[in-house]
Amino acid sequence: MQQSSSVITALMECIARPTPNPPGEVAVVADWLEAWALRFGAQVVRQTVEPGKDNVIMTLDFGPGPCLVFNTHMDVNDPSGQVWSSPPFEPRLSLDEGKLYGVGACDAKGSLVSMMAAMEQIANEHEHLQGKLVLTAVMGEEAGGIGSLFLVQQGIQADGAVVGEPTGLEVAIAHKGTYMRRIRFLGRAAHSGRPELGVNAIVHASKFIVEYEKLNSKLSQNAHPLLGPASAVVTIIQGGTRQNTIPNRTEIIIDRRLIPGETHADADRELEQILGALKEAIPELEVDPIEVVVATIPSETMADKKIVSTALEAVEYVVGKPQHAHGFRAGCDMSKLVTIAGIPTIILGPGSLDQAHAPNEFVEIAQVEQAAQIYERIARQFLGR
């Protein structure tokens, strides 16, 4: 490979337009996408979800027929606090490795740019197509999918959808849901030389963490055929004010991943049972009202849907290997499209979830180029007459 292709050049331009979440402002990419879409003749609508945070809806209309939606997000992980070998918002192309580095390279600007490139190719050669191809570039996916939630609440309808997330170009038909909660344990401050006068909030939080790990072990015994087991972990703990003071407050965040068939109500009951048992054992244990951090629903598309067979055939055609359906072990915007809008949906995109949100995030150049071909073939097969 001597020089980068047009889709890689576009991806570098996209990465260089920072859209970290928080704060989640995406106007710099939304404006860029709108200008690109208008150049190849797409209809463009902006949905303002929050100030400076629009969804961009780009449509190619080929008359009466089915509707196919491409969906992915413009916001990316905030790399603050991570140590990168190069500036995270300055894309670094390594032709020797066949990789492109930068925040969003795989999650999910690689999918976004590949979808745009596919849409442009279809706009330039659209004979024998009918229906609509709609690309919805949304804000707020990294904050629980608020952009796609707004999108479906506005009444979007389609016969099939493809959500762009890093699946390594595998077709995923199920994904986990997310139940994240902030729990604040309250104690009583005292001098550490007289600990008996205080109530140590860190101790109470630690006892909860032990019990929550037991829940995780229990969940590991029941696996979904495509997604593996559900999980329950503590991801953040903050507490204490001084080295010589009994802490009167400790805050933790729990991350409970749901598999299809589980609900947020199930996770609520689990949490209430654990806290209830602790309060019986520790009368002085006190907890603030529990705060929702992120809440997404698990979802699944049946394997006999047209979008599934179309996507599997397209990947097999482009990569040259037989394909079968997989699961996606993270939450994503498929949940809104399936459970609220009722659209059969798959997840497919370049890159690996292993690189998402990690320092030195990268995507393989070949996968981005293949993704553009795959998305184009899916659209041509789904809308072909």
Secondary structure as UniProt FT lines:
FT   HELIX           6..15
FT   STRAND          20..21
FT   TURN            22..23
FT   HELIX           27..39
FT   TURN            40..41
FT   STRAND          43..50
FT   TURN            51..52
FT   STRAND          53..61
FT   STRAND          67..73
FT   STRAND          76..77
FT   TURN            80..81
FT   TURN            88..89
FT   STRAND          92..94
FT   TURN            95..98
FT   STRAND          99..101
FT   TURN            103..108
FT   HELIX           109..124
FT   TURN            127..128
FT   STRAND          132..138
FT   HELIX           141..143
FT   HELIX           146..153
FT   TURN            154..155
FT   STRAND          160..163
FT   TURN            168..169
FT   STRAND          172..175
FT   STRAND          177..186
FT   STRAND          190..191
FT   TURN            192..193
FT   HELIX           195..197
FT   HELIX           201..219
FT   TURN            220..221
FT   STRAND          223..224
FT   TURN            225..227
FT   STRAND          228..229
FT   STRAND          231..239
FT   TURN            243..244
FT   STRAND          245..246
FT   STRAND          249..258
FT   TURN            260..261
FT   HELIX           264..281
FT   TURN            283..284
FT   STRAND          286..287
FT   STRAND          291..296
FT   STRAND          299..300
FT   TURN            303..304
FT   HELIX           306..319
FT   STRAND          326..328
FT   HELIX           334..339
FT   TURN            340..341
FT   STRAND          345..347
FT   TURN            353..357
FT   TURN            359..360
FT   STRAND          362..364
FT   HELIX           365..383
//
